[in-house]
C-alpha cells in the first residue's frame, strides 16, 4: 500500500474535524459571542450544506489543475479559514470563517478520496478508499468529544487553534512528501452527469443519503438521548463517545477490506441489513451495559463500513466518471447529515427523543431497499453504449 494514502487519511481527518467539533462547544460559543445556541447550531447546518453542494461543482471547475498544487491551494485557504475562526470577534466573522472552511474543506475531502484509489493497484482500491474514510469517520465521531474536552478546559477557540496547527503541518507535509499527481483526462460535465440516468448510480447515491440521514437522526442527539434513557454521568458519556469513535474508525478500514474481499455489493447489503436491525435493538439495551456496549460498537463500525464499499461500487459501475460519482456520493452523505439533524430536531421538539432510534431505523431500512434494487438492476444497452463513449 502506497504510504501517501495514510497521509491523505491524516489530511481528511483534519478537514473533517471542523464539521462537528462545534457540537460539543455550542454553549461556550453562544455565551462568548452573545448569541443563542440555535444560532450557533446554524454553523453546523451551513457547513454540511456547502459541503454537499460545493464539492461536485468545485471538482469540475478544477478538473485540469495538477492535484498536488490544488491540494496546497485548498490547504492555504483552509488555513485562512482557521485563523479567521480563531480570531473572530463576532458571530458574523465566525460565520464567514465557517464558510471559508466549508468551501476549501469540501474540495480537499474529495481530492483525498479521488487521489487515493489512483495511487494503488486495482485490487487495493477499496482498501485505499477505506483508509481515507477512516480519517473522515474518525474526525466526524471524535470531533465532538475532542471539542468538548479541549473547549471546556481552554475555551471554545482552543480546538480551532489545534486544527490551525495541524493544517500548517499538513501544508509542510504536502510540500515535502507528496509528489505531483496529474488529473484524469477531463470528461465533459454533461457526459459525467448523464451517468445519473443509470438507475444503479442514482439508487446508490440515494442509499448513501438515506442511511446517513437515519444515522444522524440518532447520533446528532445521542448525548441528550443517553442523559434521558441511562444513568451514565458526563464522564461515562464522554467514554461512550470515544468507544463509538474508535469503532467507527475501524469500520472505515474494515469496510474497505470487505469491499476488496467479499465485493462491494455483498458488503453493502449485509452491512445495511445488520445496521437497520441494530437501531431497533438499541433502545432495549440501555439497562444492560454489556449488551449496550456491544450494540454501540456494532453501530459505530457499520456507520462507516458502508461508505468505502459504496465508493468502490460507484467506481465499478462508472469508472469513466468515478471522480464526479465520488463527489456526488460525498454530497449525498452530507445532505444526509443536514436532513437527519433537522428531522431529529423535529422529533425531539414535538414527540420524544426516545423515538430517534426508531425514526433513524426507518431511513436505514429504506436504504437497504434502495441498495438491493440498485444491485439487482441491470444497465440498459443505451447506458452501456454511453459509458463506453
N, C-alpha and C positions, 0 to 999 in steps of 0.2 A: 504493500500500500504506500503510495506517494506521501511522504511526510508533510507536504504542503497542505494536504487535506485537513490535518489536525490544526494547522494554523488558521485555515478557513473556519474551522469549528470555533476557535477562540474569538475570531472577529464576529461571527454570528452570535456568540454568547454576549459579547459586549453590546452589540446593537440591540439585541433582544431585551437586555436588562432594562432599557429605558421604558419599554412599553408598559409593564405592570408594576414597576417598582414604586410608583406613586400610590398604589392601593394601600400600602402599609403606612403611608405618611400623610394621608388625606387631611387628617385633623391638624397636623403640625403646620402644613402649608396654609390651610384655611385660617388658622389663628394668627400666623405671622403676617400674612398679606391681607387680613381683614376681609375675607370673602367667605361664602358658605361652603360647606363640604360638597354640596351639589354642584357648585361652580367648579370646584377643583376636580370633581369627577369627570367634567367635560374634557379635561386634559387626556384622559384615557380614551374617551369616545373619539375625539378628533384625531388622535394618533392612529387608532385602528382603522378609521375611515380613510385617512390619507394613505396609510399603508396598503389598503385594499385597492384603492382607485389608482394611485400613482405608479405603483410598481410596473404593471404591464406597459403603461404609456411611456415611462422613462426608459424602460428596456428597449423599446422600439426606437425611441429618439436617439439612443446612444449605441445603436447596433453596430456602427462602424468603428467605434473607439476601442483601441487596444485595452485589454482588460486590466492589466496592472495599472496603467495610467488612470483609467476610470475609477478603479478602486481607491487610489490615492486621492483623487479629486473629491470623491464622496466622503472619504475619511476626514479630509481637511474641513469640508463643510459641516460634517457631523461634529467635529471638534469645536467649531464656531458655535454651533447649537448648544453644546455642553457648557461653554463659557457663558453664553447669554443666560442660560438657565441658572447657573451657579450665582451669577451676579444680579439676577433680575430683582429690581427694587419694588416692582408692582406685579399684579396678576397679569396685566396686559402684556408686559415684557416677557413674563414667563410663558404666556400663551404663544407668543411669537417664537421664542426659543423652542417650544414644543413642535411647532410647525416645521422649523428648520430641521430638527432631529428626525421628524417623521419622513420628510421627503428624501433626505440623504440616506436614512436608515432603510427605507423601502427598497431602494436600488441596491444597497450593499448586501442585504439579505439574499436578494435574487441573484446577484453576481456570485455569491458564495455557493448557492445551490446549483447554478448552471456551470460554474467552473469545475466543481468537484468531480462529476462524472466524466468530464472531458480529460481529466488527469490520470485516469486509471483504465485498465483493460475492461473489456465488455463484462466479464464475469464478476467484476467488483463494483459495478456502477451503483447497484442498490446499497451496498455497504458504504460507499463514499457519500451518497446522499444521506444515509442513516447517521454517519458520523457528524456531518454538518447539522443535521436535525437534532442531534444530541445537544449541540451548542444552543440552538434555538429553544428547545424544550427546557434545558437547564436554566436559561435566562428567564423564561416566562414563569416557571414554577418556583425558582429560587429568588426571583426578584422581590416578591412580597416579603418573605422573612428577612432578606438582606436589608431591604429598605426599612423594615420595622425595627430591627436591632440597631443598625447604624444611625438611623434617623432619631430614634428615641434617646440615644446616648450622646449624639453630637449635633443634632439639629437636622432639619429636612434637606439642607443644602449638601450635607456631608456625603450621602450616596452619590450625588452627581459630581462631587469632587473626585470620588473614586473612579467613576466612569470616565471623567475627563483625563485622568492619569492613564487609565488603561487604553483609551483611544490614542493618546500620544505615543504610548509604547507600541501600539499596533501599527501606527504610521511608520515608525522606525523599523519595525519588523518587515513590513511590506517592501520598504526601500532596500533592505539588506537581504532578505530571504527569498523573496518571490521573483521569479523570472517573468519575462514577457509572456503573455497569453493572448494570442490572436483571436479575434472574434470569429464566429462561424460565418460562412458566406450569407449575406443578407437575403432573406426571402421577403417579397412584398407583403405588407401588412394585410392586404386584402386576402392573399393566399393563406396567410397564417390564421386569420380569423375564420376563413372558410372551413377550417377543420372543426369548428364548433357545430357545423351541420352534422358531424359524426355523433350519433347518439351515445356511443360509448364514452366519448370525451365529455359531453355535456352532463351525462349522468354521473361520471366520475367526479367532476367539479361540484355537482350537486351533493354528492356523497360527502365530500370534504366539508362543505358548508353546513350540512345537517348535523354531522357528528360533532363538529366543533361548537355549533350552537347548543346542542344538548349538553356537552361537557361544560361549557361556560355558564349555562343556567345554574349548574350546581357549584362549580369551582369559584365563580365570582363572588358568591355569598356563602362560601364554605365556613369562614370564621364565625359569623353570626349563627349559622346552622349548628356548628359544634357547641357554641355557647348555650343554645336553647335545648338541644337534644342530648347533651352529655354533661358530665361533671368535671370535664377537663378544665384546669386553670390556664392562665395565659402562658405559663412556661410549657405545659404539655401541648398546647395548641401550636406553639412555635415548633416543637419537636415533630408534631404530626405533619406540619407543612414541609419540614426538611425531609422526613421519610417519604412523603409523596414526591418531593422534588427529585430525590435520588432514584426513585422508582421510574419516574418519567424520563430522566436522563438515560437510564439503562434501556428503557423502552424504545427510545430513538435508535440506539445502536442495534438492539435485538430485532427491531422491525426491518432494518437494512439487511441483517444476516438472513432472516427468514425469507425476505423477498428474493435473495440470491439462491437460497437452497430449496424452499418449498415453492417459490414462484410468487409473484406479486398478487395474483388473483386469489390463491388459496389463503395467503397471509391476511388479505383484507377481509375476506368472507368470514374466516374463523375468528379474527380479532373483533369484528363488529358484532358477531353473534354472542361472544362472551361478554363484550362491553355492555350491550343492552341488558343482559341478564344481571350484571353487577349492579347496575343502577337500581334495580328493583329489589335486590337482596340487601343493599347497603343500609336502608333505614331500619332494618330489623336486627342489625349487628351492634348498634351503639351501646347496648347494655352488656355486651360480652367482648371485652377488649381484645383478646387474642384473635377472634374471628374478624373483628372490626379492622385490625391492623392488616390481616391477610387480604381482605377485600380492598382496603385502601391501597395496598401495594399493587394488586392486580389492576385496579382502576388507573393508578399512576403509570404503570407500564403500558397499558393499552391506549391511554390518551395520546401517546406519541409514537406507538409502534406502527400505526396505520399510515402516518404521513410519508415515510420513505417508501413504503410499498406502493402508495398511490402515485408518488413521483415516478417510480420505476414503471408503473403501469402506463402512465401517460406517455412516457418516452417510448415504450414498446408500441403503443398504438400509433403515434405520430412522431417518429424520430426526426423528420424534416422540420418540424416546428416545436421541438422539445423545449426550447427556451421560453417561448410565449406560453406554452402549456404549464410549465412550472410556475411562471409568473402568475397566471390566472388561478392556479391552484393555491398559491400563497394569498391571492386576493380573496378567494373563497374562504380560506381559513380565517383571515382577519375580519371578513364580513360576519362570519360565524361568531367571533368574539364580540363584535359590536352588537349584533342582534341578540345573542344569548344574554348579554349583560342587561339589555333593555327588557327582554321578556322576564328574566329573573327578578328585575326590579318591580315589574308589574305584579308578579306572583307574590313577592314579599310584602308589597304595599296593600294588595287587595284581597289576598287569600291567606296564605301562611307560608312561612319559609320551609316548613316541614314537607311541602309539596314539591320543592325544587328537584329532588332526585327523580320523582315520578314524571314530572314535565320533561326533564332532560332525557329520561329514558325513552319517551315517545319519539323525540327527534332522532335518537340513535337507532331505534327500530326502523324509522323511515330511511335512515342512511343505509341500513342493512338491506332494505328492499331495493333501493336505487343501485347499490353496488352489485346485487345479484342480477338485476336487469341489464346493467352495463356489461358485466362479464359474459352473460349468455347471449347478448345481442350480437348480430353479425354486421360487418361493414359492407355496405352495398357496393356493387361493381363500380358505380359512379364515384363513390368516395375513394375507392382503391385507385381509380384512374387519376383522381385529383392529387392523391398523396404521392403518386409516382411522378407527377409533373415536376 
